[in-house]
Amino acid sequence: METPDPRRRRQKITFSPGRIFGDPFALATISISILAWLIAFISAIVSKISDYARHPFPNFAWWTIAYYFLCIVGIILLVAFDATVNYAVAVCGFLAYALFLSTSAIDNTIWDPFGPHEAAAAGFILLAVVSGVWIFYFGTAPSSGQRVFIDSFALHGSRAGTRSGSMQPAHNHHYNHHHGGYPAPHQYPRSQLGGLEASSPEPRYQDTSRTSPEGQGRGFNGMTHAAAVQENNNRVSAEPVNSEYPYKARAIYSYDANPDDANELSFSKHEVLDVSDVSGRWWQTRKSNGETGIAPSNYLILL
């Protein structure tokens, strides 16, 4: 039996309301959902005690209210524990069912000309809208443009992999890719690497010569093809090339290095790092201040 590596332990994740109050998107959507749920719940109670005989509140809508209560509590806990990434698929599934329940409850209450029922329908409409927004957010890749834009307003950067099962892919502990059987972080496909898989990228010159008879053999600004190639070669040779760290990558999540592993490197979200090799699951990286160490590849995206 393989001896467990003590460095392969997860950091303790704590409940932090600051992750909600420091994130405008989370704060706004959770606040609206709580308000909408209270409107629907209070309207159901008023309907029950006022004129229930002539205007009974649909039993189906009661289950919708109870189910949304669980969904809202779950979202609050996931955000506060910073554990939304690993459960993103499950969250989208639960919210899709909640969206079905809310639309059905709207159809069962909005057509009744009874004040409490109409108020309950308004609450269900708000819940349906918030559910759609959440499905769009949690179902979008964390590295997508709209997701990065929304997350950029948060005071606390998302920390992928420090989530106890968590909406982010890697693990916040040491990993030696020579050992087998350990869960591998998500790898970006070759198409997303943009041809940068090679260890030493070669600059290429694209022929921009004109196709018109008078411009045949000339590139931009009237330069001949040979002159353009020569100028490009001179420019490339004049540029300093760092053969040890030929790539640059941007952090899409913050990462806290394991204090028990001196090889790991901590970095913040959106920080640009120099990368020496992109073939492994953990990349050798260097920060702008010269600090070096390994970083999980699924926390980074090549530039």
N, C-alpha and C positions, 0 to 999 in steps of 0.2 A: 504493500500500500504506500502510495506517495505521501511523504511528510508534508503537511500543510505549510504553506509559506505564510509566516506571521504578517508579512507586508501586504498580503491580499485581504485586507479587511476594509470594510466601508467606514467612512467617517460618519459620526453620529449626526443625524439631521434633526433639527429642532423646529418646533412650531414658532413661526415669526409673523405676527400680524403686519409687520412693516412691509412684507412682500406684497401685501394687498394694498395698504395705504400708499406705498411708494410706487405703485403701478397704476397709472390713470385708467388704462383699459380695464384691468381687473376690478378696480374700485367702481368704475362707472357701471359696468355690466352686472356686477354682483349687487350693487345698490338698486339698480332698476329691477332686477329679478326679485329681490326681497320685497320691494314696494309692490310689484305686480302680484306676488304671491299673497301679500297681506290683503290687497284689494279683493282678490278672488276668495280668500278664506273668510274674510269678514262678511262679504256679500252672501256667501253660502250660509253663514250663521244667521244673518238677518232674514234670509229667505226661509230658513227653518222655523224661526220663531214668529214670523209675521203672518203670512197667508199660505202656509205650506199645503193646505188642503186643495186650494185651487191652483196654486203654482208650485208644485213639488220640484225641489232641486234635483237634477238628474244624479242618480247614484254613480254613474260613470264619471261625472265631474268631481265627485268626492275622491275617487281613486287618483284622478289627475292631480288634485291638490296635494295629496299625500306623496305621490311619486315625485312631484316637483320639489317638495320639501327635502327629500333625500338627495335629489340632484344638486340643489343649491348648497346643501351642507357638504356634499362631496367635493364640489368645485372649490368651496372655501378652504377645505382641508388640503386639497391638492396644491392650491396656490400658496397657502401659508407654509406648507412643508416643502415647497419648491419641487413638487413631484409630478408635474403635469406631463412631461415628455414621455416617460415610459408608459403612461396610461392613456396616451392620446387616442389610440384606437378604441379602447374600451369607453372612454368618455364620449367619443363621437357616436358610438353605438347606443349608449344610454340616452344621449340627447336626441338622437333620431327617433327613438321610441317616445320620448317626452314631447317632441314636436308633433308626432301623430296624435298623442293623447290631447294636447292642447287644441289642435285644430278640430278634433271631434267634440271637445267640450264647448268650443266656440259655436259650432253648428247646433249644439243642443241647448244653448242659452241665449244666443243673440236674437233669435226670432221671437222670443217671448216678450211681449210688451209689459214687462214687470221690472220695476226699478232694480231690485237686487240682482235679478238675472242679467240685466243689461250691464250692470257694474261688474259682475263676475266675468262676463264676456270680454269686457275691456281689459281686465286683469289677465285673462287667458291670451288675449291678443299680444299684450306686452311680453308675456312669457314665451310665446311662440317666436316673436321677433328676436328676443335675446338668445333663444335656443339656436336659431339660424345663424346668428353672429358667432356664437361659440363654436358651432360645427365648422364654420368657415375658418375660424382661427385655429382650433385644435387640429383640424384636418389638413392644414397647410404645412408644408415643410418648413422647419425652423430657419433654413437658410434662404427662403424665398424673399423677394423684395418687399412685399407687403407685410410679411411677418417681421422682418428686420426693422421696417419702419415703425410698426406698432410697438415693438419691444424697445426701440431706442428711447422712448419717453419714460421708461421705467427707471427708477432710481437704483433698484437692485437688479444687476444683470442676471440673466438666467444662468444657472450653474448646472450644465448638463452633466449627468453621471454622478453627481453628489446626491441624487435623489434616490430615496430608498426603494427603488424598484423603478425608478422614474423614467416627462416628455422628452429625456435626453439620453443619447446612446452609449457613451463610454463609461468606464468605471474609474473612480477616483482612487486608484491604487496602482502599485507597480505591476507591470506585465512584461514578461520576457517572451518574445514571439518564438523563441526556440522551444518552449514548452508547449506540448499539445494538450488538448482537452479543455482548455480554458475558453470561456465564451469570448468570441471575437467581436470587437466593436464593428459598427457599420462601416463599410468601405465605399468610398465614392467611385462610381463607374468611370471607365476610361474616357467616356464622352465628356464627363464633368471636369476631368483633369485637363482637358483642352490640349492634349498632346504633350503635356509636361512630364509624362512618366519617365522619359529618358533621363539619365543621370547628368548629361551634358547637352543642353539644348543648343541647336545650331541655328544661328540667325539666317534667315532666308531673304532673298530679294525677289520681289514680285515685279514682273515686267509690266510697266504701266505705259508702254509705248502706244501712240495713237494709231488708229487704223486708217485714217485718211491718207490719200496719196502724198499730200504735201507734208504730212507729219510722220511719214513712215520712218521707223528707226529712231524716233525721238520720244523722250519721255516728257515729264512735266517741266515747265520753264524752258522748253526748247533744248534740253540736254539730250545728247545721244545716249543710246542704250549702254554702250561701253563706258561712257563717262559717268552715267548714273550708277552702274555697278561698281566702278572704282570708288566713287564718292561714298557709296554705302559701305564698302569694305573698309575704307579709311575711317568712317564714323564708328563702325563696330569695333575695329581694332583700337581706336582711341578710347572707347568706353572701358572703364575698369570692370573686369569680370571676376567675381568671387567664385573660384572653382570649388571652394569648400562648402559654401552655402549658396547654390545657384538659384534657388527658388525663394519666393515670398508667399506667405499665406496670412490670411486674416482670421482672427479668432471669432467664431460665431457664438461661442459661449465663454463664460469665465471658467477658470479651472484653478483649483487649489491643490497644490502638490501634497502628496502624502509626506508628513514630517519624518516618517521612518525610512523614507527612500530619498537619498541625496541626489539621485539621478533625475528625478522629476522636476519639471519647471512650472512655476505658477505664472499665470497671465490673466489679463482682464479681457472682457468682451470687446470686440472691434480692434484689438491690438494687432499690429502687423509684426510678424516674426520672419526671420530668415530660416530657411529649411535646407538641410543638406541632402536629404534623400526622401523620396515619396513612395518607396516600394513596400515599406513595412506598415504595420498597424500603429506603431509608435514612431514618431519622427524625431530625429535629432534637430533641435531648433536653437535659435539664438535671438535674444531680445536686443532692442536698440541700445541698451546700456552694456552690452557685451556678455550678459549672463546667459549660460547655455544649459541645456538639459533636454530630456525627452518629453514629448507631448502627444496625447492621443490624436490620431489623425482625423477622427470624426468630430473633433472640436474645431477643426481648421478647414478653410477652403482656399485653394490656391488662387493667386491673383494672376 
